[in-house]
Amino acid sequence: MFYANVAELLLLNVRRYPDKTAMVYGTERLTYREFNDRVNRIVRMLQGFGIRPGDKIAYMLPNRPELIEIYYAIQKIGAVAVALNFRLIPCEIARLVHASGSKMLLFDSRFLDRISAVHGEMADTGIFIEVDGFAPADEYNQTEWVHLFSDVIGDSAALEPTLFRDATALSRIQFTGGSTGLPKGVMRTHGEDIAEIVGVMLSSGLATEPGHVVLVQCPLEHHGGHSWFSSTFASGGELVICGRFNARHVLSLIESERVTHVLLLPPSTYLRLLEIPEVDDFDLSSVVLVQSAAGATTPEIVKTIYRHFSRCIVNYGWGQTEAGLGSSLVLTREMSERNRGLIESIGRPMPFIEMRIVDDDGNEVPAGGIGECLVAGPAVMSGYYGQPELTSQAFSDGWLHTGDMMQEDEEGYLYLKSRKKDMIKSGGENVFAQEVENVVRLHPAVEDCAVIGLPDELMGESVTAVVELRRGETLTLTELQRHCRKYVSSYKKPRKLILVDRIERDDAGKIRKDRIVQSAEETLTEEGEGNA
């Protein structure tokens, strides 16, 4: 491989476009040269603390430039980045820092209380650095075990360091934010991430020219956010960083920065963005690509996007941290207007990835059949850190088990039916949660939903719809069942309905079904059983 460190893709554009804007965050604007200088000062700081190739460096930061700068500094010296979800509670922080063997933890000043609560449980982590900037200096809780980022960076030289180069070496340990179970540390090498970056650039059109302006609102520490910021810098584009979702702020940034690519998660977020009364007061004509994933889309969502983004195409994708790459599909106006079944597809495989659908014995299922999706390619992970048994279970003859049940049609389009663990056994029949969710979301009263299986003495498991309603709407189980019978067999219709104020999603936009199931089992109130 010509490139052997993911930072080389950034350095290529530092040399090409030193004075071009690389990053925008609030009132802060950084050129590629300024961005790289800040990365190099962090490199000197890390080396001053004795960090060497292979050392694990954890960081827990919200969306802000330092997260990206720290990541690239880690890459340049051959250390291993361990990005932590900034919403973790203290015991989770301690568990993941320990599991990764991190020697250093950098964290936002707002999280000091959480870190302090478990500091004693992270004895192997000898260096704690508080990334300041959100409180006056005299308000920081200065303790002997905490360094201030601004102090340890100081005025260190911004000279370019000798670049670590080994495509087979670990680049990062990315803890999964999956919908079930405890997070697993996905090991990704420099070579695997380079393959992923190039695949994303080709699939999204970022590879065509360096003039793209990419707005990312999803968490940068998540695999999806990481994929898009690294692909933006690899293509010489400009990254516009957003924090918490605020529709007016996002629309204002699109207009002022002439954003070309927008990434919001999940798809329903676009309805929240585009349904504010003054949406048409903003000039959104610069947008050429609207990207989303981490949840099903609907004809209404696609129509709304095309109504307000006059020049864009809508792209939907499926992927996993373990797979690196996945599938993608351009959702056309025609699909939304005619409600074609294709709008429920997750598309075809992206570059550099193979996908096949197999039964429980590992045999490929014919077109139209349903089975587990297996993937292979240069972007697929090396395994789970410190968990050799899980790694062995995840692979069969070099193919990664995704745990996702899919169907492939005659033209090679893929359809996500359910997580394998989410398949509901009801009355002796297999019901795929994703299929029912797609139908429930078509009901005009439904804002969002999750379909789960709950224990049932008669049916084994009862198909249960957990629904978040649109403002001012009402819905009964009988009405929902009547709606579902128009699209799926009667045995797949929900037998229970639970109305909630909001469907719980993680900060990557994924529904936390483990928590929804637990809550439903504890507080279930049935609207009525309806007709079998």
C-alpha positions as CSV (number, residue, x, y, z in Angstrom):
1,M,0.0,0.0,0.0
2,F,1.4,3.4,-1.0
3,Y,0.0,5.1,2.2
4,A,0.8,3.5,5.5
5,N,-0.6,6.0,8.0
6,V,-4.0,7.7,7.9
7,A,-2.4,11.0,8.6
8,E,-0.7,10.9,5.2
9,L,-4.1,11.7,3.6
10,L,-4.3,14.8,5.7
11,L,-0.7,15.8,5.0
12,L,-1.2,15.5,1.3
13,N,-3.7,18.4,1.4
14,V,-1.7,20.4,3.9
15,R,1.0,20.5,1.2
16,R,-1.5,21.2,-1.6
17,Y,-3.8,23.7,0.1
18,P,-2.0,25.2,3.1
19,D,-4.1,28.4,3.1
20,K,-7.4,26.8,2.4
21,T,-10.0,26.6,5.2
22,A,-9.9,23.2,6.7
23,M,-12.3,23.5,9.7
24,V,-15.0,25.9,11.0
25,Y,-16.3,25.7,14.5
26,G,-18.3,28.6,15.8
27,T,-16.2,31.8,15.2
28,E,-13.1,29.7,14.8
29,R,-11.6,29.1,11.4
30,L,-8.5,27.1,10.7
31,T,-6.5,26.7,7.5
32,Y,-4.9,23.4,6.6
33,R,-1.5,24.9,7.7
34,E,-2.9,26.2,11.0
35,F,-4.7,22.9,11.7
36,N,-1.6,20.9,11.0
37,D,0.5,23.2,13.2
38,R,-1.9,22.6,16.1
39,V,-1.7,18.8,15.5
40,N,2.1,18.9,15.6
41,R,2.2,20.8,18.9
42,I,0.0,18.0,20.4
43,V,2.5,15.5,19.0
44,R,5.3,17.2,20.9
45,M,3.2,17.2,24.1
46,L,2.5,13.5,23.7
47,Q,6.1,12.7,23.1
48,G,7.1,14.8,26.1
49,F,4.9,12.5,28.3
50,G,6.8,9.5,26.9
51,I,4.0,8.3,24.6
52,R,5.4,5.8,22.0
53,P,4.1,3.7,19.1
54,G,1.4,1.3,20.2
55,D,0.5,3.2,23.4
56,K,-3.3,3.6,23.9
57,I,-4.5,7.2,24.3
58,A,-8.2,7.7,25.3
59,Y,-10.1,10.9,24.9
60,M,-13.6,11.9,25.9
61,L,-14.7,15.1,24.1
62,P,-17.8,16.6,22.5
63,N,-17.7,17.9,18.9
64,R,-14.9,20.4,19.0
65,P,-11.6,20.9,17.0
66,E,-9.4,19.4,19.7
67,L,-11.0,16.0,19.3
68,I,-9.8,15.9,15.6
69,E,-6.4,17.4,16.4
70,I,-5.7,14.9,19.2
71,Y,-6.7,12.1,16.9
72,Y,-4.3,13.1,14.1
73,A,-1.5,13.7,16.6
74,I,-1.9,10.2,17.9
75,Q,-1.8,8.8,14.4
76,K,1.4,10.6,13.4
77,I,3.4,9.0,16.2
78,G,1.9,5.5,15.8
79,A,0.0,5.5,19.1
80,V,-3.6,4.1,19.2
81,A,-6.7,6.4,19.5
82,V,-9.4,5.3,21.9
83,A,-12.4,7.6,21.4
84,L,-15.0,7.5,24.2
85,N,-18.6,8.5,24.1
86,F,-18.8,11.7,26.1
87,R,-22.1,10.6,27.6
88,L,-20.6,7.7,29.4
89,I,-21.3,7.6,33.2
90,P,-18.3,7.2,35.6
91,C,-18.3,3.4,35.9
92,E,-18.5,3.0,32.1
93,I,-15.6,5.4,31.6
94,A,-13.4,3.4,34.1
95,R,-14.4,0.1,32.5
96,L,-13.5,1.2,28.9
97,V,-10.3,3.0,29.8
98,H,-9.2,-0.1,31.7
99,A,-10.3,-2.5,28.9
100,S,-8.3,-0.5,26.3
101,G,-5.2,-0.3,28.5
102,S,-5.0,3.5,27.9
103,K,-2.0,5.3,29.4
104,M,-3.5,8.7,29.0
105,L,-7.0,10.2,29.2
106,L,-7.8,13.6,27.7
107,F,-11.2,15.0,28.6
108,D,-13.4,18.1,28.3
109,S,-13.4,20.3,31.4
110,R,-17.1,19.8,31.8
111,F,-16.5,16.1,32.5
112,L,-14.1,16.6,35.4
113,D,-16.6,15.5,38.1
114,R,-17.2,12.2,36.2
115,I,-13.5,11.5,35.8
116,S,-12.8,12.4,39.4
117,A,-15.5,9.9,40.6
118,V,-13.5,7.0,39.2
119,H,-10.0,8.3,39.1
120,G,-8.9,5.8,41.7
121,E,-10.2,2.9,39.6
122,M,-7.9,3.8,36.6
123,A,-4.5,3.2,38.3
124,D,-2.9,2.1,35.1
125,T,-3.7,5.4,33.4
126,G,-1.0,7.6,34.6
127,I,-1.8,10.8,32.7
128,F,-5.0,12.9,32.9
129,I,-5.3,16.0,30.8
130,E,-8.2,18.4,31.1
131,V,-9.0,20.1,27.8
132,D,-10.0,23.6,29.0
133,G,-11.6,26.5,27.3
134,F,-15.2,26.4,28.7
135,A,-14.6,28.0,32.1
136,P,-12.4,30.8,33.6
137,A,-9.0,29.4,34.6
138,D,-9.5,30.1,38.3
139,E,-12.6,28.0,38.3
140,Y,-10.9,24.8,37.3
141,N,-10.6,22.2,40.0
142,Q,-6.8,21.9,40.0
143,T,-5.6,18.7,41.5
144,E,-2.2,17.1,41.5
145,W,-3.3,14.4,39.1
146,V,-4.8,16.6,36.4
147,H,-2.8,18.6,33.8
148,L,-4.4,21.5,31.9
149,F,-4.2,21.1,28.2
150,S,-3.2,24.7,27.6
151,D,-0.4,24.4,30.1
152,V,1.1,21.2,28.7
153,I,0.8,22.4,25.0
154,G,2.3,25.8,25.8
155,D,4.4,27.2,22.9
156,S,5.9,23.9,21.8
157,A,7.3,23.8,18.3
158,A,5.1,23.0,15.4
159,L,7.8,21.2,13.4
160,E,6.6,18.2,11.4
161,P,7.6,15.0,13.3
162,T,9.0,11.9,11.7
163,L,5.9,10.0,10.6
164,F,5.2,6.5,11.9
165,R,4.4,4.2,8.9
166,D,3.0,0.8,9.2
167,A,-0.3,0.0,7.5
168,T,-0.8,-3.2,9.6
169,A,-0.4,-1.4,12.9
170,L,-3.4,-0.4,15.1
171,S,-4.8,3.1,14.3
172,R,-7.7,3.1,16.8
173,I,-9.8,1.0,19.1
174,Q,-13.4,2.1,18.4
175,F,-15.9,0.9,21.0
176,T,-19.2,0.0,19.4
177,G,-22.4,1.8,20.4
178,G,-24.5,-1.2,19.4
179,S,-28.2,-1.6,20.2
180,T,-27.6,-4.6,22.4
181,G,-25.0,-5.7,24.9
182,L,-21.8,-4.1,26.2
183,P,-19.5,-2.1,23.9
184,K,-16.8,-4.1,22.2
185,G,-13.4,-2.6,21.3
186,V,-13.2,-2.8,17.5
187,M,-9.5,-2.9,16.4
188,R,-8.9,-1.0,13.2
189,T,-5.5,-0.6,11.5
190,H,-4.1,2.2,9.4
191,G,-4.6,0.2,6.3
192,E,-8.2,-0.7,7.1
193,D,-9.1,2.9,7.8
194,I,-7.4,4.1,4.6
195,A,-9.5,1.6,2.6
196,E,-12.6,2.9,4.4
197,I,-11.8,6.5,3.8
198,V,-11.2,6.0,0.1
199,G,-14.4,3.9,-0.2
200,V,-16.4,6.7,1.5
201,M,-14.8,9.4,-0.8
202,L,-15.7,7.4,-3.9
203,S,-19.2,6.6,-2.7
204,S,-20.1,10.1,-1.6
205,G,-18.5,12.1,-4.4
206,L,-15.9,13.7,-2.1
207,A,-13.1,12.4,-4.3
208,T,-14.0,14.5,-7.3
209,E,-12.7,17.9,-6.2
210,P,-11.4,19.7,-3.1
211,G,-14.2,22.3,-3.0
212,H,-16.7,20.4,-0.9
213,V,-17.9,21.9,2.4
214,V,-19.1,19.1,4.7
215,L,-21.4,19.8,7.7
216,V,-21.4,17.0,10.3
217,Q,-23.7,17.2,13.3
218,C,-23.4,13.6,14.5
219,P,-20.8,12.8,17.2
220,L,-17.3,12.9,15.8
221,E,-16.1,10.2,18.2
222,H,-18.6,7.8,16.7
223,H,-17.5,5.7,13.7
224,G,-19.8,7.5,11.3
225,G,-18.6,11.0,12.4
226,H,-15.0,9.8,12.3
227,S,-15.5,8.4,8.8
228,W,-16.8,11.7,7.5
229,F,-14.3,14.0,9.1
230,S,-11.3,11.9,7.9
231,S,-12.8,11.6,4.4
232,T,-13.3,15.4,4.3
233,F,-9.7,16.1,5.1
234,A,-8.4,13.3,2.8
235,S,-10.3,15.0,-0.1
236,G,-9.1,18.6,0.8
237,G,-12.6,19.7,1.8
238,E,-13.8,22.0,4.5
239,L,-15.4,20.6,7.7
240,V,-18.1,22.5,9.5
241,I,-18.5,21.1,13.0
242,C,-21.8,21.3,14.8
243,G,-22.5,20.4,18.4
244,R,-26.0,19.8,19.8
245,F,-28.8,19.8,17.2
246,N,-30.4,23.2,16.7
247,A,-32.4,23.5,13.5
248,R,-32.0,27.2,13.0
249,H,-28.2,27.1,13.7
250,V,-27.7,24.2,11.3
251,L,-29.7,26.0,8.5
252,S,-27.8,29.2,9.2
253,L,-24.4,27.4,8.8
254,I,-25.6,25.8,5.6
255,E,-26.4,29.2,4.2
256,S,-23.3,31.1,5.5
257,E,-20.7,28.4,4.7
258,R,-22.3,27.4,1.4
259,V,-22.3,23.8,2.6
260,T,-22.3,21.1,-0.1
261,H,-22.6,17.9,1.9
262,V,-24.9,17.4,5.0
263,L,-24.7,14.5,7.4
264,L,-27.4,14.2,10.1
265,L,-28.5,11.1,11.9
266,P,-31.0,9.5,12.0
267,P,-33.1,10.2,8.9
268,S,-36.0,11.6,10.9
269,T,-33.7,14.4,12.0
270,Y,-34.2,16.0,8.6
271,L,-37.9,16.4,9.4
272,R,-36.9,18.3,12.6
273,L,-34.6,20.4,10.5
274,L,-36.9,21.3,7.7
275,E,-40.3,21.6,9.4
276,I,-39.5,24.9,11.3
277,P,-41.8,27.7,10.0
278,E,-38.9,29.9,8.7
279,V,-37.1,27.1,6.8
280,D,-37.6,28.8,3.4
281,D,-36.0,32.0,4.6
282,F,-32.6,30.2,4.4
283,D,-30.7,29.7,1.1
284,L,-30.0,26.0,0.9
285,S,-29.2,25.9,-2.8
286,S,-25.5,25.0,-2.2
287,V,-26.3,21.5,-0.9
288,V,-25.6,18.7,-3.5
289,L,-25.7,15.7,-1.2
290,V,-27.8,14.9,1.9
291,Q,-26.5,11.8,3.7
292,S,-28.1,9.8,6.4
293,A,-28.1,6.3,8.1
294,A,-28.7,4.7,11.5
295,G,-32.5,4.4,11.0
296,A,-35.1,3.8,8.3
297,T,-36.3,6.5,6.0
298,T,-39.8,7.1,4.6
299,P,-41.2,8.6,1.4
300,E,-42.3,11.6,3.5
301,I,-38.7,12.2,4.7
302,V,-37.3,12.0,1.2
303,K,-40.0,14.3,-0.2
304,T,-39.4,16.9,2.5
305,I,-35.7,16.9,1.8
306,Y,-36.2,17.3,-2.0
307,R,-38.7,20.1,-1.4
308,H,-36.3,22.3,0.4
309,F,-32.9,21.2,-1.0
310,S,-33.5,22.0,-4.6
311,R,-30.2,20.8,-6.0
312,C,-29.3,17.8,-3.9
313,I,-29.4,14.1,-4.1
314,V,-30.4,12.0,-1.1
315,N,-28.0,9.2,-0.2
316,Y,-28.8,6.6,2.5
317,G,-26.3,4.1,3.8
318,W,-25.8,1.0,6.0
319,G,-22.6,0.2,7.8
320,Q,-21.0,-1.1,10.9
321,T,-17.8,-0.1,12.8
322,E,-16.6,-3.7,12.3
323,A,-17.2,-3.7,8.6
324,G,-15.7,-0.2,8.0
325,L,-17.7,0.2,4.8
326,G,-21.2,-0.9,3.9
327,S,-23.9,-0.2,1.3
328,S,-25.4,2.9,-0.1
329,L,-28.4,4.0,-2.2
330,V,-29.4,7.2,-3.9
331,L,-33.1,7.8,-3.0
332,T,-34.6,9.5,-5.9
333,R,-37.6,11.8,-6.2
334,E,-39.4,9.1,-8.2
335,M,-39.0,6.6,-5.3
336,S,-40.6,8.9,-2.9
337,E,-43.4,10.1,-5.1
338,R,-44.4,6.6,-6.3
339,N,-43.6,4.9,-3.0
340,R,-41.6,2.3,-4.7
341,G,-40.5,-0.7,-2.6
342,L,-36.9,0.3,-3.5
343,I,-37.1,3.2,-1.0
344,E,-36.9,0.6,1.8
345,S,-33.6,-0.7,0.4
346,I,-30.2,0.0,1.9
347,G,-28.7,-0.1,-1.5
348,R,-25.8,-2.0,-3.0
349,P,-22.3,-2.6,-1.6
350,M,-19.9,0.4,-1.6
351,P,-16.4,0.1,-3.2
352,F,-13.9,-2.3,-1.5
353,I,-16.5,-4.5,0.2
354,E,-18.2,-7.8,-0.6
355,M,-21.6,-8.7,0.9
356,R,-23.3,-12.1,0.8
357,I,-26.5,-13.5,2.4
358,V,-26.3,-16.9,4.0
359,D,-28.5,-19.3,6.0
360,D,-27.6,-20.8,9.4
361,D,-25.4,-23.4,7.7
362,G,-23.4,-20.8,5.8
363,N,-25.0,-21.5,2.4
364,E,-25.9,-18.6,0.2
365,V,-29.6,-18.0,0.0
366,P,-31.2,-17.4,-3.4
367,A,-32.6,-13.9,-4.4
368,G,-35.6,-13.1,-2.3
369,G,-34.5,-15.3,0.6
370,I,-33.6,-13.9,4.0
371,G,-30.4,-14.7,5.9
372,E,-27.5,-13.2,7.7
373,C,-25.2,-10.7,5.9
374,L,-21.5,-11.5,5.8
375,V,-18.9,-9.0,4.6
376,A,-15.3,-9.1,3.5
377,G,-12.8,-6.6,2.2
378,P,-9.8,-4.5,3.1
379,A,-11.8,-2.2,5.4
380,V,-13.0,-4.9,7.7
381,M,-11.7,-4.8,11.3
382,S,-8.9,-6.9,12.6
383,G,-11.0,-8.1,15.6
384,Y,-12.1,-7.2,19.1
385,Y,-9.4,-5.9,21.4
386,G,-8.5,-8.3,24.2
387,Q,-11.3,-10.6,23.2
388,P,-9.9,-13.4,21.0
389,E,-12.9,-15.7,21.5
390,L,-15.4,-13.0,20.3
391,T,-13.1,-12.3,17.4
392,S,-13.0,-16.0,16.4
393,Q,-16.8,-16.2,16.6
394,A,-17.2,-13.1,14.5
395,F,-15.4,-14.6,11.4
396,S,-16.0,-17.6,9.2
397,D,-13.3,-18.3,6.6
398,G,-12.4,-14.6,6.4
399,W,-16.0,-13.4,6.3
400,L,-17.3,-11.1,9.1
401,H,-20.7,-12.0,10.6
402,T,-22.6,-8.7,10.8
403,G,-25.5,-10.1,12.8
404,D,-27.9,-8.3,10.4
405,M,-30.6,-10.3,8.6
406,M,-31.0,-9.1,5.0
407,Q,-32.7,-9.9,1.8
408,E,-31.3,-9.4,-1.7
409,D,-33.5,-8.9,-4.8
410,E,-32.7,-9.9,-8.4
411,E,-31.0,-6.6,-9.1
412,G,-28.6,-6.8,-6.2
413,Y,-30.4,-4.3,-3.9
414,L,-30.2,-5.2,-0.2
415,Y,-33.0,-4.9,2.4
416,L,-32.3,-4.9,6.1
417,K,-34.9,-7.0,7.9
418,S,-33.7,-7.1,11.5
419,R,-30.8,-7.6,13.8
420,K,-30.4,-11.4,14.2
421,K,-31.1,-10.9,17.9
422,D,-34.1,-8.8,17.1
423,M,-36.0,-11.4,15.1
424,I,-39.3,-12.0,16.9
425,K,-40.7,-15.6,17.3
426,S,-44.4,-15.1,17.4
427,G,-46.8,-18.0,17.1
428,G,-44.2,-20.1,15.4
429,E,-43.5,-17.5,12.7
430,N,-40.4,-15.3,12.3
431,V,-41.2,-11.6,12.3
432,F,-38.4,-9.2,11.4
433,A,-38.6,-6.1,13.4
434,Q,-37.2,-3.8,10.8
435,E,-39.8,-4.8,8.3
436,V,-42.6,-3.9,10.7
437,E,-40.9,-0.7,11.8
438,N,-40.8,0.4,8.1
439,V,-44.6,-0.1,7.9
440,V,-45.4,1.6,11.2
441,R,-43.4,4.7,10.2
442,L,-45.7,5.1,7.2
443,H,-48.6,5.9,9.5
444,P,-49.2,9.7,9.4
445,A,-49.5,9.9,13.2
446,V,-46.1,8.3,13.8
447,E,-43.0,10.3,14.4
448,D,-40.7,7.4,15.3
449,C,-41.0,3.8,16.4
450,A,-39.3,0.7,17.6
451,V,-40.7,-2.8,17.2
452,I,-39.7,-5.4,19.9
453,G,-40.8,-8.8,21.1
454,L,-42.1,-9.2,24.6
455,P,-42.8,-12.5,26.4
456,D,-46.3,-13.9,25.7
457,E,-47.7,-17.1,27.1
458,L,-49.8,-17.8,24.0
459,M,-47.6,-16.5,21.2
460,G,-44.1,-17.1,22.7
461,E,-43.3,-13.5,21.9
462,S,-45.7,-10.7,21.2
463,V,-44.9,-8.2,18.4
464,T,-45.0,-4.8,20.2
465,A,-44.8,-1.4,18.7
466,V,-43.3,1.4,20.8
467,V,-44.4,4.6,19.2
468,E,-43.5,8.3,19.4
469,L,-46.4,10.3,18.0
470,R,-46.3,13.5,16.0
471,R,-47.4,16.5,18.0
472,G,-51.2,16.6,18.4
473,E,-51.8,13.1,17.0
474,T,-53.5,10.1,18.6
475,L,-53.3,6.4,17.8
476,T,-54.9,3.2,19.0
477,L,-53.8,-0.3,18.6
478,T,-56.8,-1.1,16.4
479,E,-56.0,1.8,14.1
480,L,-52.3,0.7,13.9
481,Q,-53.2,-2.9,13.1
482,R,-55.6,-1.8,10.4
483,H,-52.8,0.3,8.8
484,C,-50.3,-2.6,9.0
485,R,-52.6,-5.1,7.4
486,K,-52.3,-3.0,4.2
487,Y,-48.6,-3.8,3.9
488,V,-47.7,-7.0,5.7
489,S,-49.2,-10.3,6.6
490,S,-51.6,-10.3,9.5
491,Y,-49.3,-12.4,11.8
492,K,-46.7,-9.6,11.6
493,K,-48.9,-6.8,12.9
494,P,-48.3,-5.4,16.4
495,R,-50.3,-7.1,19.1
496,K,-49.4,-4.4,21.7
497,L,-48.9,-0.7,21.4
498,I,-46.9,1.4,23.8
499,L,-46.9,5.2,23.4
500,V,-43.9,7.1,24.6
501,D,-42.8,10.8,24.7
502,R,-39.6,10.0,22.7
503,I,-37.9,6.9,21.3
504,E,-34.6,6.6,23.0
505,R,-31.7,6.7,20.6
506,D,-28.0,7.0,21.4
507,D,-25.9,9.9,20.2
508,A,-25.2,8.1,17.0
509,G,-28.9,8.0,16.2
510,K,-29.3,4.3,16.9
511,I,-32.3,3.0,18.8
512,R,-31.3,1.4,22.1
513,K,-33.6,-1.6,22.0
514,D,-32.1,-3.2,25.1
515,R,-33.3,-0.2,27.1
516,I,-36.6,-0.1,25.3
517,V,-37.3,-3.7,26.0
518,Q,-36.4,-3.3,29.7
519,S,-38.6,-0.3,30.1
520,A,-41.5,-1.9,28.2
521,E,-41.4,-5.0,30.4
522,E,-41.5,-2.8,33.5
523,T,-44.1,-0.3,32.5
524,L,-46.2,-1.9,29.8
525,T,-49.7,-0.5,29.5
526,E,-51.7,-2.0,26.7
527,E,-54.1,-0.1,24.5
528,G,-55.9,-3.3,23.8
529,E,-55.1,-6.6,22.1
530,G,-57.0,-6.0,18.9
531,N,-57.9,-8.8,16.6
532,A,-55.6,-11.7,16.1
